[in-house]
Amino acid sequence: SYLDVDAPVTGLRLDGGRRLTAPPDDHPNLAGWYEDGPSPGQQGTAVAVGHLDTDSGPAVFAGLTELEPGRLVEVRRADGRTAVYTVDAVREYEKDRFPNREVYGPRGRPELRLITCGGTFNRRTGYSGNVVVFAHLTGIREPVRAAASR
């Protein structure tokens, strides 16, 4: 009972307005990490952004709204380890009232934010809000080693 997102990842940066950019629309299954923040499992707040859907159907973070507190989110790191996070809350915000400090600010422990679109959809302006999953690190799993052959 956890979100299993097996997705390629791209690095994201802030735009001129100091807002986090989204992955390109033509790559619905691409998740984006905020490159200048901590990586999964490190101290601080790691941030990943993904599309809810595109014109072609559900996208990488389509399941985010189904998550509930207590569920697990597993993130495989570049070193092969898996950072395991437990969901604390799933909240929805209107874009013009997005609480940057609450979402991105440090908490004194390793945390994770998963962000996608939410609210109502308008063909011209897109989604009116964002869904944010708040989670904290509860474990790091070592990679499973293949049994040594004799």
N, C-alpha and C positions, 0 to 999 in steps of 0.2 A: 504494500500500500504506500508507494512513494512515486514521485514524478521521475520518470526515466526519460531524460532527454539525451538522445545520442546524436549530438549535433557538432558540425564543424564550428570553430570559434574564430572570430576576428577581433582585432584590437580596436577599441573606440577611443576617441578623444573628445574634448569639449569644443563646441563651435564658438564663433565670435561672441555670442551672447552668453557664454559660459554655461551652455546647456549641453547635456550629453547627447551626441548624435545617435541615430538608430542605424542598425545594419541596412544595407541597400535593399530597396523594395523587391528587386528582382532575385533576391536570394532568401526565400521565405523560411528556409530551414537553418539559416545561419544565426548563431547566437553571438552577441558582442560583449566582450569584457571591457570595462573601463581600465585602459592600460596604465594610467598614472596612479591607480589605486593599488591596494594590496592584492596579491593573488590568493586563490582559495586556500583556506587553512591558516593564512598569516594573520597576525594581529591587525585589527582595523576592520573596515567595512568593504568587502568585495562586492562589486556591482556587475550584474549581467543584464543585458537588454535583449529582447527578442520580439518578433512580430506575433500578434495574436492570429491574424489571418491576412491573406492577400487576395487579389482577384481570383487566384487559382484555388482557393480553399484554405483550410486550417493551416497555420504555420507552426513554427518551433515551440512557441509558448502557449499554444491553444489550451493546454490543460491547467494553466496556472490558476484560473478561477476555481477549479475543483479542489485545490489544496486546502487543508484545514490544519489548525494548530495540532502539533504532535506528529505530523507526517514528516517523513525524511526526504531530504534532497541530497543526492550524492553527486559530487563533482570530481571527475578524474583530473588530476593535476599532470603537468608536463613530466614530472619525475616518476609517474606511474602510480603514485599513492592516490587514494581517494579521500577527499574531505567530505565528511558526513555532517550535514546540518539538520537541525530540528526546527520545523516551522513554528514561529511564535504567533504570527498574525498575518492575515491577508486583508489589505485595505484598498479602497478605491478613492481616488482624488480627482477633482476637476483640474484640468491642466492649468488654469489661471490661479488655482489655490494650492499648487503643489508644494508640500512642505520640505524644501531642500534640506534644511538642517536635520529634520527628523529622519529623512530617508538616507542621506549621504553621510551624516555626521558620525564621528567615532563614538563608540560605546564602551570602550575599555575592555572589550573582549572580541575575539574574531567573530564577525557576523557576515551575513550574506543578504543582498537584496536582489530579487528577480523582478524586473519591471517589464510590463507589456501595456498594450492599449486597453482602454475600458470606457465605460460610459456609453453614450449614444453615438451612432455613426452617421456622418453627414458626407455625402459624395464629394462635396467641394472642400470641406475643411478637415475631413478625417474624423477620428475619434475625439470625443469631448474630454476624455480623462485618461487616467492610467491606473492599472492595478499593480500594487506593490506587495510582494511577499517578503516578510521580515523573518529571518531565521538566524540561529546562532550555532556555532560549531560544537558538535558533541562527540566527535571522534575523527581519527585519521587511520585509515586502513592501509596496511602495507600491500604492495602488489602480490598477487598469488604467484608463487614461483612454480615453474614446471618441475615435476619430480625428476631428480637426476637419474639418467639412464645408466645402467651398469654395463 
